[in-house]
Each structure stands twice: as C-alpha cells, then as structure tokens.
Amino acid sequence: MYRVWNFLTNYSLLLVFGAFIALVWANTDAHSYHLFVEYPLWFNDLIGFDLHHWEEAMGEDAELFGHAETAKVLTAHYLVNDILMAFFFAIAGKEVWEAVILKNGSLRGKKAATPLFATAGGMIGPIAIYLGIAWLLGPAKFTAFANGWAIPTATDIAFSYLVGRIVFGAGHPAVRFLLLLAIADDAAGLIILAIFYPEGDLAPVWLLLSLASAIGVFVLFNWLPRKLDRGDQLRPTSTWMRKKLSWWPYLVAGALSWFGFAQSGLHPALGLLPIVPTLPHADRAFGIFAEAEQYLTDLLNHTEHLLKHPVEVVLFLFGLMNAGVEFSAISEPTWLVLAGLIIGKPLGVLAFGWFGASVMNLGLPQGMKMSDLFVIGCVAAIGFTVSLFVASVAFDPGPVQDAAKMGALLSFGAAILSIVAGKLTKVEKQPS
C-alpha cells in the first residue's frame, strides 16, 4: 500500500478548519459572512460573475460599493471557486490521467474493472435515490430540486481514504479498491461538471483557445526539445528547458486555457485540465498520490509537489467560502443529498460491484469479500469537497443551495455509519 496518509491528511485538515470557521461565522453573523464571500475585488468586463447577478445576490448591500457600470465583477467567492480551485482540479486530473494512461496505471486493465463497475453503481444509485425521492415530493419540488442530482454522486477522496483506513486497516485490499473507486468517481465528476453544469451560455468556439494553448505548449516545450535531443543521452535541450523555463510556459498556457473555458461557458475551474497531459512526465505511474513520486524529476510530478502547499491553502479558502450555511437552512434538499449519499452509494456500489465480480466473473482483490463492497459504499458516501462544489454550481445562491450544501456537510455522518457497518459485517482489519 502506498503511503498517502500524510499527503491526504495535510489536504484534509485545512479544509475542515476552513469549513468549521465558516459554519461558526455564518451561524453567529450571517450578514458579515455573506459580505465577505461576495466581496467585490474588481469590477471589469473580462472575468467574474455577471454584474446584475451579483447585485441580486448582494441585495441592498450592493449599494455599499460604488463602481462604474461593468459587465463582470470578480468577487472573493469567484476567485476561490472559479480560479484557485482550478489548481486543485489540475492535481486531481493529473492523478486520473496517470492512472488511465501510464504503464502500471491504477485504472488500466482487468485489475480496475470491478472498481469501475462499483464506481458506476456509486453514481447511478445516488442519482436514482435523489431523483426518486424528489419525484415523490411532487412536481413543483421536483422541478425546484432536480438540478442537484449530481451532488450525491461525489466521493471525497481524502476523507474517504482516512475513514477507510480506520475501518479496514491500512493494509486491507479494500482500501486500495476504495481509492480506485474514488479517483474514478472524480474523473466522472469532472465530465459531469463540464457537460451538465455550464456556467453560462455556451460558446464552444472559445475552447479552440484552450486547444491551441495545449497543442502549442506541448509542441514547443515538450515534443520539440525531445526531438532535438534524439540520439543524445545527455538531452541538453530538454534539460535546459526544465532548468531554465521550468513550469512557466505551462502556467501561461494554463491561463489562456482557463480564459477559454471561462468564455466558452464551461466551468473555468476545469480550465487547467487540457494542459496537464502536455507536461513532460514519467513513463510509469507509481499509484494514486504515491510517496515515491516526490523523488521523480519529471516536470509533471515536480509541479504537482510545488502546488501541494498552495493547494492546501486553496482548500482552506474553499471550505471558508462554501461551508458557511446556517443550520436553519436544513430542508428537503438536505435530506435528498443525504439519502442519495447514505442510501444510494452503498446499495449502488454493492449491486454493481457484485455484478462485475460475480456475473461478469471479474472477481475481487484477494483478501476482500462481497460484504466489503457495502462497507466501501458507506465510506464513499462522504461527499464533502466535491459535493459542496457541485452544490455551488447546481443551484443559484439562496435557500435551496444552502440546504443542499448542508447535506454535503452532514455526509460526514457516513464515517460513523461506515464504522458500524464494518463491525456488523465483521471486517478483519489488516495493519500495514
């Protein structure tokens, strides 16, 4: 088992701390918290929320900020969710891309087949439960809540891994199975965000800017240096590029790609994903968040580890900006999200995992039993980070969004459910 404990713990703690501060702040002084989140940093015509949308969200408080008439306003919330979170999704995208493409990638071959079946169940199950219960509430409420169907499909990699270790022990094969499921879940989540939750009117022609940025930086700073160094073991051109220019060309390309996504209507937090595969990379994957990667000198892994601490701060800010929900906001969307996660996830993972392992004869990793799939589903029901993010784009600011966010926050209760399920199914903990 790769030692990812420190990596994921570091990512988790600041996020929890930010979310805790937000919850306390919003429930003691909701007005000042709202002003903080929507604070305007720059009135402009290029990036940010639509000005009139911001004025509606701010209400009378918008009059506190004198400004010339512009098309956009860059708020603190937009800076964190739409710009800085792009670096978090870039790291997640890097792990997914390596797992799928590189030799020994975790999501390649038969070894990933059953986890992928379980991942499908872990998404279809929550969607079915969420929409099914919403339909039972009546046509009006179904219409109001239906767009949140993707919120309970998410699995928080960090917290699920930490709880998985507690339930199964670090050496249990179910922990690795859980990691594969979570990373595949995030990959599907990125696709869902891109397709079903555009941030504005779609203008696909702007994606040509992202494509041109990715192709340009790959050809000029990756493919061409390797071509010039062909036959020379010292690789002078590639070495000069890595030492002198480092990641700067890719940052410029990333900024252009991000702007292309923002103008196209797709969520700009996904804007760095086209650039990730263009960075020079190792020839094989060592595993999801593998500790061994820190000793690699390729630019892709080097850049990821440079981003580690800044992204920890970004996740703190994300928790601070998104988790500030008043407890009085609890309503039907809260229970829809929770039901999707706590009921739909375990049942979906168990049903589809059983189908893949038994009916399709793909089998389970040695040391796992069928009941472990149910427990894995319980652990994967911790949505938190990505569920909060999806809730923020699925609904406009207001009571419905707040209620859905509360469901994502309360999904931490799945940790207790997982421990109980582990005891009832007599999970045999395996130390590392």
C-alpha positions, -999 to 999 in steps of 0.1 A, spaced: 0 0 0 14 34 -10 19 58 19 -6 85 11 -16 92 47 5 124 52 -5 137 18 -42 134 22 -42 143 59 -25 176 50 -51 183 23 -79 175 47 -71 194 79 -71 229 65 -102 222 45 -120 210 77 -107 240 96 -120 264 69 -154 247 69 -156 249 107 -148 286 107 -174 292 80 -201 273 99 -195 292 131 -193 325 113 -225 320 93 -244 309 124 -233 339 145 -232 367 120 -247 356 87 -247 391 72 -210 398 76 -202 363 63 -223 370 32 -205 403 26 -171 385 30 -180 358 5 -194 382 -21 -169 410 -15 -161 426 -49 -124 427 -57 -126 440 -93 -153 455 -114 -144 447 -150 -155 434 -184 -135 402 -186 -138 378 -157 -161 372 -128 -198 369 -121 -223 388 -142 -227 422 -125 -265 421 -123 -264 385 -109 -240 398 -82 -263 428 -75 -293 405 -70 -272 382 -47 -260 412 -26 -293 430 -24 -292 464 -7 -255 457 2 -245 462 -34 -250 500 -29 -221 500 -4 -196 496 -33 -196 524 -57 -185 514 -91 -187 522 -128 -211 501 -149 -192 470 -160 -202 436 -173 -184 415 -146 -174 416 -110 -146 395 -96 -157 385 -61 -138 367 -34 -161 336 -40 -153 336 -77 -116 340 -71 -116 308 -49 -142 286 -67 -135 295 -103 -98 305 -104 -79 290 -75 -98 257 -74 -85 251 -109 -52 241 -93 -70 215 -71 -88 200 -101 -55 200 -120 -39 178 -94 -70 155 -93 -68 154 -131 -31 146 -131 -38 115 -109 -67 104 -131 -47 109 -163 -17 89 -149 -39 62 -136 -55 57 -171 -26 64 -195 7 54 -179 22 19 -175 11 3 -143 -17 29 -140 -42 20 -114 -72 23 -137 -57 1 -165 -65 -35 -173 -86 -61 -155 -75 -50 -121 -96 -18 -124 -126 -35 -139 -146 -43 -108 -138 -9 -91 -151 8 -123 -183 -13 -121 -186 -2 -85 -180 34 -94 -208 33 -119 -231 19 -92 -219 46 -68 -231 72 -92 -263 56 -106 -275 46 -71 -274 82 -56 -289 97 -87 -318 72 -86 -325 78 -49 -322 116 -52 -345 119 -82 -369 92 -70 -375 109 -36 -377 143 -53 -403 129 -76 -424 117 -46 -423 152 -32 -445 164 -61 -440 181 -95 -432 216 -81 -405 205 -57 -391 180 -83 -386 209 -107 -370 230 -80 -346 204 -68 -339 181 -98 -308 200 -109 -290 189 -78 -290 152 -90 -252 152 -93 -244 164 -58 -246 130 -41 -226 113 -68 -193 127 -55 -168 109 -32 -143 129 -12 -110 112 -18 -92 125 12 -118 118 39 -129 85 24 -94 73 25 -88 84 61 -121 67 72 -113 36 51 -80 32 69 -99 33 102 -125 8 92 -103 -17 72 -68 -10 84 -40 4 62 -31 -30 47 -66 -42 36 -71 -45 -1 -104 -28 3 -86 5 10 -69 4 -24 -102 -6 -40 -117 24 -24 -90 47 -37 -96 34 -72 -133 40 -69 -128 75 -56 -104 86 -83 -127 71 -110 -156 89 -93 -138 122 -95 -130 116 -132 -167 110 -139 -175 141 -118 -152 163 -139 -171 151 -170 -204 158 -154 -194 193 -144 -182 200 -179 -213 187 -197 -242 193 -173 -232 224 -154 -220 251 -178 -216 284 -160 -232 305 -188 -244 304 -223 -222 280 -243 -198 295 -268 -177 264 -278 -155 283 -302 -136 297 -272 -125 261 -265 -102 265 -295 -81 288 -274 -77 261 -248 -69 235 -275 -44 258 -292 -27 266 -259 -24 229 -251 -11 220 -285 13 249 -286 29 244 -253 32 207 -259 49 211 -293 72 239 -284 83 229 -249 78 191 -248 78 174 -282 103 197 -299 131 196 -272 128 157 -272 130 157 -310 162 179 -309 177 156 -282 170 124 -301 202 102 -300 219 124 -274 217 107 -239 226 140 -222 194 156 -235 208 191 -234 177 209 -249 152 192 -226 174 197 -196 178 234 -204 141 237 -208 134 221 -175 160 240 -155 156 275 -171 120 277 -181 105 250 -157 67 253 -155 64 289 -166 53 282 -202 27 258 -189 14 284 -165 10 309 -193 -8 282 -214 -29 273 -184 -40 310 -180 -50 311 -217 -68 277 -214 -86 289 -183 -98 320 -201 -110 299 -230 -131 278 -206 -145 309 -188 -155 324 -221 -169 292 -235 -195 288 -207 -179 257 -192 -169 259 -156 -135 276 -156 -123 256 -126 -117 228 -152 -96 251 -173 -62 237 -165 -71 201 -174 -61 203 -211 -27 215 -200 -19 187 -176 -11 160 -202 12 183 -220 38 185 -192 68 161 -195 61 131 -173 75 98 -160 69 67 -181 50 48 -154 26 55 -126 35 46 -90 0 48 -77 -25 74 -66 -7 101 -46 23 77 -43 50 89 -19 76 76 -45 66 104 -69 83 130 -48 117 116 -59 109 118 -96 125 147 -115 99 149 -144 82 183 -146 47 169 -141 54 154 -107 77 183 -98 49 208 -105 24 187 -85 46 188 -54 53 225 -58 15 230 -58 9 209 -27 11 236 0 -6 263 -21 -35 240 -28 -38 232 9 -44 269 14 -68 270 -15 -88 242 1 -89 261 34 -103 291 15 -127 268 -4 -141 255 29 -143 290 43 -162 303 12 -186 275 7 -194 258 40 -210 289 57 -245 276 59 -270 284 86 -284 254 104 -319 268 98 -313 261 61 -319 224 66 -348 214 44 -358 189 17 -327 193 -5 -306 184 26 -323 151 30 -323 144 -7 -285 148 -8 -280 127 23 -304 100 11 -285 99 -22 -252 95 -5 -260 73 25 -286 50 9 -277 52 -28 -239 49 -26 -237 17 -5 -265 0 -24 -252 11 -58 -216 1 -50 -227 -33 -37 -251 -41 -66 -228 -31 -94 -197 -44 -77 -214 -78 -72 -224 -78 -109 -189 -71 -120 -172 -95 -96 -197 -124 -99 -219 -121 -130 -191 -107 -152 -166 -130 -134 -141 -102 -129 -136 -112 -93 -125 -92 -62 -90 -85 -50 -75 -113 -29 -85 -108 8 -118 -90 0 -152 -104 5 -185 -94 -11 -198 -77 21 -167 -54 20 -183 -37 -11 -212 -25 11 -188 -11 37 -168 6 9 -200 22 -3 -207 35 31 -172 51 33 -176 65 -2 -208 82 9 -186 110 24 -192 137 -3 -180 169 13 -155 187 -10 -168 179 -45 -204 177 -33 -200 212 -19 -186 223 -52 -213 208 -73 -240 223 -50 -225 257 -56 -230 253 -94 -262 233 -94 -283 259 -77 -283 297 -75 -273 313 -42 -302 310 -18 -322 286 4 -320 256 -20 -283 259 -25 -277 263 13 -299 233 21 -280 212 -5 -247 223 10 -258 213 44 -265 178 30 -229 177 17 -216 188 51 -237 163 71 -224 135 49 -196 133 74 -220 111 93 -212 84 68 -180 79 88 -200 67 118 -222 45 95 -190 30 80 -176 20 113 -209 4 124 -212 -14 90 -176 -26 94 -185 -41 128 -217 -57 117 -201 -73 86 -171 -84 107 -144 -66 87 -110 -81 95 -87 -51 99 -53 -55 83 -25 -33 95 1 -20 70 
